[in-house]
């Protein structure tokens, strides 16, 4: 294998900054960075998938546990009555007067119609079994047995399907109106009624009326397991009508068609049809009653006049017969009969006009043209009647009396007969009245529920899940003020980034095996996978390390980090391995006397290390241990001391570094985090160069600045940074091919 050097080395003099400059700086500030968006989405792909999956799961739960809603539909036809406009009859059809259909739409929604339907179906009273949360309704809908289902998991108070209750009457005190009462089924048709706070109101039996505590109840039928609970309620008329109005849908199918679509939705398919049919029946009855109302009023008026006319007729006949008996048979002459006929005809016309005027006066004022015209006709008839009276006055007294009595009989008979005929005709008309609306299609409930629409719910839940996850990612991205770009370190701190180490999946597997307690000797990425991209980046750091040590009389390098978990130990041990592979004599000193763990990666014991040398318990030859990589040795921490900082300040520790520097080409010192303890600042004064390891997406820039300042206060200058664990896939999306990619090509022969 022949490794190829990287195209750029950030530490070489004259080279541009890492990555050849900031690609984002060359872009328009207003340009939408699609690469950054894609990179952020890929980085949070598991979070997006988790939130979306949770939203879809919630949608499935809602879709399959929500009570289905059914819709009943019917069709009505309204014979629209258009208003006539005098002189415009020929163009009346173009005016499009829809007052009749619009009025019928409002009548169908009125309290008059809905109230009649609610009263006939007793909708103010509701009774249903209590169901277990979430699964109760689902299991009950799927149950198809003839008897009540057995209790699920011993929860006998809930209904699990097949329960039936018929509540014919429920009257409650005003305080309990709208409150949920609990009916508990007992053995042999007995039951107990509990109040809103589970207090006992009464006990009763099926088929028997019961009353107590302001409650009257009659349970006609009850089929349920003992201890099954039912929720019963008596609603106010206002709430019942409001609920019915919300469930009712009335609209005209097409403009000017006169055909109305009427729909009603309910969770009970059979009840939806029953309610809609009852609404239609109440509407038809109302329509017929309205059409026959005028005939009814006229008939009442005529029936009130018939007894009066009958008594007048009887009195006139009695007077005429009595006069003839006292005077003997009196025959009217031809002239007298002619006058009598004229008088009778005029009187009949006067009475008819007077009745018509009375009817008009019920609707119009005396100044109305029709009333004025009738008054004029009555005036002419009364003038003619006066002329006939003068003709009668010229007749003999006997003829005048006979004529008057005979006239009374004739007029009364004619008026009574006409009035009787009119009343009979109105009775027939009232009985045969037909409304101007008719039902085309009766109420039919669809076999499939109209809600919930499961496919739509699942689709919307998925879409909302994606949107919610994107919002979370955006919020997370907006709140995270960490360094993800090595260029930002160079720009803000003015310190070079010597190497950018990409994320390694293999190293993650090695770390997981080490966490399980079985790392195995030589379990180093540089040894097990020397062609890994992370190792290649450390090889580039090997080259630049020469320039970091220029001008120093010490060949030692301190590697630390601002906080734990940034990968400083990973960089230290693998850098030592690649330096040894290049022919250097390298020793790695684990100076983390608090939590050092490098000995585990090499399968070495902790004892016999730095602390033992400083305390004089071991000499240099005893603490330097070889590794599987030739030329690479390790000095472990030794026994964990109670005073790590004091040991590191001891002259023997400085002597240790001096002795190792004479024996090896490179001494790598792995120290604790600089912001956690002062150990790194103590050791930094005794080494040739100090490198800070920063982890991508972990530190705010202020944290790195503080770490540099902490070392600077101790007189330690940070030579450069190692930017660790960078997601190169994200970088390729973010910057294209101009990112910080340290890749090497191998040719196998």
Protein Blocks (a to p, Z undefined) as FASTA:
>chain_A
ZZdddfbdfkbghiacehiiafklmpcfklccfklmmmmmmmmmmmmmmmmmmmmmmmmm
mmmmpccdddddddddddddddddehilmmmmmnopaklmmmmmmmmmpmklmmmmmmmn
opmbccdddddehjlmmmmmmpccfbdcddeehiakbccehpacddfbdcddfklgoiac
dddddeehiacdddfkopafbdcdehiacdeehiacddfbdcddehiacddddddfklmm
mmmmmmpccddfbghklpacdddddfblklmmmmmmmmmmmmmmmmmmmmmmmmmmmmmm
mmmmmmmmmmmmmmmmmmmmmmmmmnopadddfklmmmmmmmmmmmmmmmmmmmmmmmmm
mmmcfklmklmmmmmmmmmmmmmmmmmmmmmmmpcfklmmmmmmmmmmmmmmmmmmmmmm
mmmmmmmmmmmpccfbdcfbdcdddfbdfbdcfklmmmmmmmmmmmmmmmmmmmmmmmmc
cdfbfklmmmmnopacfbdcdddfklmmmmmmmmnopnoghiafklmmmmbmklmmmmmm
mmmmmmmmgoiabfcdcdddfbehiopmmmmmmmmmmmmmnopacddddfbfklgcklmm
nopafehpfklmmnopacfklmpccdfbehiacddebjadfblmlmmmpmklmmmmmmmm
mmpmbdcdddddfklpmmlmmmmmmcfbdcddddehkbcfklmmmmmmmmmmnopacfbd
cdehiafklmmmmnommbccdddddddZZ
